[in-house]
Amino acid sequence: MRRLLPYLQLIRLPTVFTAVADIMLGFALTNLGLFDLGLLHDSLEVTLGQPWVWELGWLIATSVCLYLSGMVFNDVFDRRVDAEERPNAPIPSGRVSVAMATMIGAVLMFAGVAASYAVGYGKITGQYDPLKVALILCVVILGYDSFLKKTLAGPLAMGACRFLNVILGASAIGLWFSVWTRPQLQVAGGLGVYVLGLTLFARTEAKQSRRFDLVVGLVFVNAGLAIIAHLLTYWPGSADPRNVGFALLVVALVVNRRLAAAIQDPSPGKVQTAVKTMLLSLVIIDATMIYFNTAHAGFAIATVLLLVPAFVLSRWIRLT
């Protein structure tokens, strides 16, 4: 376990479950027929012979591989900064070499692209849609990790990664134009703005943060939640929008409580706690919107349960 731990820390394993939740959200927003026709039962009893099971599985594999590759390349490009701010991180501490980390990141990215092609393999239409989204996501990931992070475009690029991850989950719908329509477009946009704010908030989490930066991050986080909540006012979801709205309000209150505490005391500990809360809340937001669109409690609960491994692993592996 001691040999394996540095690599798990390198890929930030706990946070990958938020990416899986995004895929489940995008898939649920564009495959309503599975729920309406009873093809996905409340007990989640499925057979491997059903095409949608394989599609969802390959989409999750794509997202996991690309997300983890982004974490690895982030540390590869940030190794000099981490040597000062996080000397115990896997690469600065010497527990993982730069060459090994680069190879792991490259293999993961290649595997993600290959999995995206497998989503539509054998289909007559839409075969390359997940591949197209995955390739765009690769460009944004590498752009952020290599040079965008330290620019004003950095938070925007990170928000774009989250946006594209939800769109990736929706990309198996079969028509390229349909991938970029509502409701997934608005929900993905809201999550992108939310993560933009999260990135602004976390930008200097390793040291004392500036209150102004934290306040700007708070504004974008709440703007993202508002964009998502606005969908409840007009989209004909399958669940009662009042119950869904209440759930989103609870998430907003929990998140803002942590943000306010960090703004009052912008020390690394407080800011990092707020960032962790925002990250893990993504799973709850995804599950809430899955339930809104499908009224399928089983699929929503399965999404919420992604928090269990994320919480457990976060005891040993940092999220950011």
N, C-alpha and C positions, 0 to 999 in steps of 0.2 A: 504493500500500500504506500510505503514511503517513496518508492520509485515512481508510482503512478500519480501521486498527488500533485507534483509540479506540472504535469501535463493537463490535469483536470483544472488546475488553477490558471494555466495558460489559456485554455479555451473558455473560461468562465462558465462552467457547465450549468450552474443553477439558472442563469438567465435564458438559456436556450428554450426553456419551457414556455416563456412568453412568446417566442417566435412560433412555436407549435400552436399555441392558442390563436394566433393571428391566422394561420392556415385554416384551422377549423372554422373560424369566423367567416373568412372569405368563401370557403366551400359551402357553408350553411346559407350564406346570403344569395348564392347563385344556383343552388340545387334544391330549391324548395319542393320540387316534385317528389324527392325521396321521402320527405316527411308527410306531404299531403296524401301520397298514394300508399303510405304505410310500408314502404320498402325498407325503412330504417325503423325498427321497432323500439319501443320504450326500453326494453330490456337490453338493447344493443346486441342482440343475438344475430350475428351475421355470418355468412359463409364466405370463404376466400374466393369462391367462384363468381361473386358479384363484382362487376366491373368498377363500380364506384369505390369499393373498398381498396382496390389497387390504385385507383387514381388518387384517392386521399393519402394513401400510404406513400406513394412516390412524391406527392407534393410536400408532405411532411419531411421526407428524407431530403428533398431539395432544400427546403428552408433550414433544416438543422445543419446541413453541411455548409451552406453559404454563410449562415450566421456564425458558426464556429470558426470558419476561415477568416471572417472579418475580425473576430476577437484575437485570433493568432496574429494576423498581419498588423493589427493595432499595436500589439506589444513589440513586434519586430521593428516597426517604424518609430515607436516611442521609447526604445530601449535606453537612449541617452537621458531622456527626461526622467524615466523611471529609476535610473541609477541614482538620481538625486532625491526624488520624491518617494519612491517605493523600492529601496535597495533589496528588499527581501522578495521581490517579484521573481518569477521563474527565470527570466533571461538575465537581468542584472546580477542575480545571486549566483549565476553559473550552473544552476540545476538543469537548465535546458539551453542548449547552444543555439546561436542565431541560425546556423545552417539547418539544424533539426527543426526549429520552429518554422522556418521558411518552407521546408519540405512538407511539413504537416499542413500548413496553410494552403499550399498549392494543391496537394492531394485532395483536401477537403473541398476546395473550390471546383476542381475538376469533377469530383464525385457529385457535387450538387448540380452542375450543368448536365452531367450524364443522367441523373435521376429526373431532371426536368424534361429531358427528351423521352424518357420512358413513360411519362404520364400519358402522352398521346400516341405512343407507338401502336401502329396498326389501325388508327382511326382514319376515316376518310377526310373528315374536316377538323380543323382546329388542332392538327397534330403538333404544330410548332409554337402554339401560343404560350404554353408554360416555358418553353425554351427561350422565346423572345423576352419574356419578363425576367427570367433568370439571368440572361446575358446583360440586360439593362441593370439589374441589381448588382451584378459583379462589377460593372464599371463604376457605379456609385460607391460601392464598398471600398474598392481600391482607391478611388479618388479621395474619399474621406480619410482613409487611413494614411495615405501617402502625403497629401499636401493641403487638403481642404480643411482639415480639423483645426488648424491654427489660424484660419481666416474667418471672416464674417459669414462665409458660406458654409462653414462647418456644421453648425446646428441645423441648417436647412438640409444639408446632405444626409444627416442622421435621420431627420424627419422623413426624408424621401425614402430611406431604406425601410422604415416601418410601413410607410404608405405602400411601397412596392411589394412588401411581404404579404400584406392583406390581398393585394391585387393578384399575387401569385396564387393564393388560395382560391381565388375566383377564376383563374385562367383556364380551368378545365371545362368551362361552360361550352366551348366549341366554336364560338364566333368571336373574332378579335374585337369587333365593335362592341359587342355585349359585355366584354370584360371591363370596359371603361364607362359603365353606366351606373345609375343608382339601383339599389341602395349602397352597393359596395364602394362606389366612388366617394360618396359623402362620408361613410364611416371610416374608410381608409384615410381620407383627407383629415378628418378629425383626429385620428390617432397619430397621423404625421405631425400635425400642429402640436399635439400633446407631447410627443417625443422631442420636438424642436424645443419646447419649453423645458423639458426635463434635461436636455443636453446643455442648455444655457445655465440651468440651475447647478449642474454638476461640473461645470467647466473647470473650476478651481477647488474641487472638493478635497484635494489632498492638503490644502493649506487654508488659511483664513480667507473666506470669500467676501466679496464686496456686496453690501446689501442691495445696491442698485441692480446688480446683475441678477441677484436672487428674485427681486421684485419683478423684473422683466420676465424671468423664467416662469414665475407664478402666473403672470398675465397670460402667457401663451398656453400654459397647461390648462387653465380654465377656459380659454378660448377653444381649445381642442375639445374639451368636454361639452361645451355649448354647441359646437358644430354637430357632434354626435347626438346630443339630446334633441336638437332641432328636427331630426328625422322623425321623432315620435309624433310631431305635430301634423304630419301629412302623409306619411307612408303607411299603407294598410298592412301593418304587421299582424301576425297571428295571435299575439298575446296582448293583454290589456296594457296600453301605453302608460296608464297611471302607475301600475305596479313597477313597470320598467323604469319610469321616471324617478320613482322613489328609490329604487336600487342605485341608479346613477347619482342621485343626490347624496346618498350615504357614502358612496365612493368619494365624491367631491369633498364632503365634510372631513372624512378621514385624511385624505391627501392634503387638504388645505391646513388642517391642524398641524401636520408635520412641517409643512412649508412655513407656516407662521412661526413655529418654534425655531426653525433654522434661521429665519430672517431676524428674529429677536437676538439669537445667539449664533452668528455665522461661523462657528468653529467647525473643524472637519467632522467631528463626531456627529453633530446635529445635522449637518448638510448631508452626510452619507446616509444617515437614517432616513431622511426625507427622500433621498434618491432611491433607496431600497423600497420604500413604501410606494413610490410612483411606479417603479418597475413592476413590482408584483401586482399592483392594482390593474395593470394592463390585462392580466388574465381574467379578473373579475369583470372588467369592462367588456372584453370579448365575449365572455359567457352570457352576460346580460343582453347584449345585442343579438346573440344567437337565439336566445329564448324569445326575444321580441319578434324576430322574423319568423320563427318556426313553431313557437310554443312547445318545443320538444324538450321536456325536462331532462331526459336521459342524456342527450347530447350536450346540453348546457352544464349538467353536473359533471360529465366526463371532462369537460374543459376546466371547470373549477378545480377538479382533483389534480390538475397539473401543478397546483400550488404546493402539494404535499412534497414531491421530490425537490422542488425549488427551495422550500423552507428548510428541509432536512440538510440538503447539500450546502446551503448558505452558511451553515454553522462552521464549515471548514474552508469554504471557498468564497472569496469576495465576489460581489456581483458586478462591481465596476472597476 
